[in-house]
Amino acid sequence: MKILILSLLRIGDVIMAAPALRGLRDRYPQARIHLVVNSQFTGIAPLLPYIDRVIPFERERLQKGLGDASVPVFESYARLESFIDSLNAENYDVAINLTHNRLSAWMMSLIEAKAKTGLSFDAQGRVSFGSNWFRYLNYQVDSEGPEVFHFSDVFRFALDLDGERENTLDSALIESASGRREADPVLNETGSRNIIAVQPLTSDRKKDWGVQNFSAAIELMAKRFPEATFVVLGAPFEKEKLLPFVDRLRAKTIQARLAVVSLEGAFSLLKSSRILLTGDTSIKHLACAAGTRVVEICVGSSDPYRTGAYRHGSVIVRTRETCAPCPHSGACHRESHACAERVPAEAVALVAGEVYEGRMFQLRAIAEEYADYIDVLRVESRVSGYWAAYSVLETLTEESLARWLDLTCRKLWFMGMGSQTGGMVPLGTEVVRLSRLLRVIHPWVSAIEWRHFFADMERDLRSAEARINGFKVGLEYLKGCYEDPRRMREFVRGLIAFRDRIRHVPLMRSFKDGLDSVIEDDVSPAFTRFRRIMSLVAEIERRTEIYLRLLRGLAGQFPVPHGKKRMEKL
Amino acid sequence: MSAHNEPTPEETLKHFLELSLAQIQWRIRKHGENKFDAEMRRMRLLEELIKEQLPDENSRFATGSSR
C-alpha cells in the first residue's frame, strides 16, 4: 500500500502531525508512506525516519514566479503541473490531507488516489472531508474558547488512531546521529544535567514575549537555581539577535550558552534538558516529542487550546488581555504589545521554577497572586484520552463541567455513537477517562457533590429531551407542507423558543450554533431548509442521548460510600 | 519635488501579484463550464498561492466557500 500525506503549513504543524504519522506507520508497517511538506521544512525528515520519503513542495519558488515581472506567470503553472504529475506517477492508494487550507484542498483535488481523507474539492468544486473529524477541524477554526480539540488529537482521531500507543508522542520523532553530534559539544561544555533550554524568539512578532522579559525571568531563576545552565536555542538566522542577549546574561555571571543548531540538534539538546521556556514555537512541539516539559508563554496569536504544548506536566502561562488570541494575519492593533508587556517576568520565573523542580503545588498560589495579568493552565494528556489544558484556578461549576462533557460527547459522536450505521463505540472507556480527568482537575470534590452536579445536569437534559420529541412530531407534521411559509414559521418559532431556553443551560449551549444557522437561514429553498432542520433535530437528539449516557456512566464512577448513603436517606 | 514617488519594493511586488491574480482569475472565468477540470484546479491552486502573499489575506484556514 502507498500512502501520501500532505502537511502544507509550518514546521510546528508538521510536528503536531507526527503522532498521527507514527500511528499510521505502526498500523501499516509494510506500507510506503510519503509526506509532502513545504520545501523550507524538509529539515524535519531525519527526525521522521519511519517516513519513506519526504517530498518538498516548492511553494516559495512558485510564489516568486508569480510575483516577478521577469518570469511569465505560466512558468509557475508548468512547474506545478509537473509536480502534480510526479505525485500521480506514484499511484497512491490513499491520500490524506492534514492541512486545513484551500491551497491543500485544491492540491488534493488534483491528486489521483483510490481513497482520500481530509479537506479536498471534488470534481464539481464542492468541499469534501472524508471524516467527521476533518469537517469539525474546518468549523472549529472559527470558534473561540476552550471547547476545542488539540490539532494533534484531531489528526489522530480522524485517522482512527486513538489508543494506538499509550503515550501518543512516544517515538513520534526519532533522535538522529547528526543531531546528537551537534548537541554533544554543548552538553559536554555545560557538563550539567540541569539544563534549562530557552527559545526566546518566535516566527511571529506578535507571539514574542520580548528578550528583555526572558532576560529578567532568567535572572530570577538563576538566583534561585544556581546549579542550572541556560541553553539559548536559535536557528542560524537568529544568531545575530541572540548573541547580545546571551552576552548580557553572561556579564551577570549567569551560566548561559548560545546553541545555534538545526532542528535535529535542537531535538537532541531538548532530550537532555529538564525544561524548555518558550513562546509558541516549533521548538515547543519538538520539546514535547523529546519528552521535555514546557513552560509556554502564550501571547498574541498563540492559541493555547489548539496548539498548546502536548506534554503532560507542561504549563501554559497565558495573557489575560481580552484581544488574545488575535488573528494570525494583520499586525497588532494596540498602541503597545500589551499582551506581552503585561505578562510579569517574575510570574513566569516562579511558574518555571515549579516545573523545573517537578512539583506543582504552588502553581495555584502563583496564579492567584498574578490573576490580574495571567492565567496559568496545566496540561493533562495521560488520563483523558485527549489533550486537556485547564486553569489551575478552575472551580467546579456546571459550565466548567460542560466543557469536558461536550468534548467527550463530540468524540463519541464523531466515532459513530448514536448513528444507525455506527459501529462499536468504547463508551465505557471514555467514561472512565473522563472521570479520571475530572478527578485530576478537581481532586477535593466529594463523590456526593459530583453526583449532585450530574443529577442537576441530567434533569436539564431530560426536559430538553421532551422538547426534542415534540420537534420530531412537529417535523412529521411539517413533512408534507414544508413549502407553506406559515407552517415553517411556526416551527422555527418553536426552535427560537428552544434556543432561548438553552441559553442558560451550559451543557446545551453547544447546540446554539447549529440552531442559529437554521433559524437565521431564510434564503435557502424550502426543501433545503427543511432538510437542514431535520438533520439538526436528529443531531441534537443523538447528542442529548450521548450526554445522558455519559452522565449516568459518570455517576457510576463516583460511588457514594455506604455510610454516607445511609446518611443521605436520613 | 518630484511628481511621482518611486514605488517601494513591497508596492512593486503587490502590483505584480495583483496582475498575476487578475490574469489567472480572468482565465478561470473564461473557462466557464469547465471550471473544475484539472487545468482550472491548478489555476485555483496558483490563485491561493498569490492570495497568501497579498496583505490582508489569510488562507491558513479553510473558511467561507469551503463550507
Interface residues (C-beta under 8 A of the other chain):
Chain A: L9 R59 L62 Q63 L66 G67 D68 A69 V73 S76 Y77 L80 E81 I84 H100 N101 R102 L103 A105 W106 M107 S109 L110 L119 F121 A123 Q124 G125 V127 N138 Y139 V141 D142 P327 H328 S329 G330
Chain B: L13 F16 L17 S20 Q23 I24 K35 F36 A38 R41 R42 M43 R44 L45 L46 E48 L49 I50 E52 Q53 D56 E57 N58 S59 R60 F61 A62 T63 S65 S66 R67
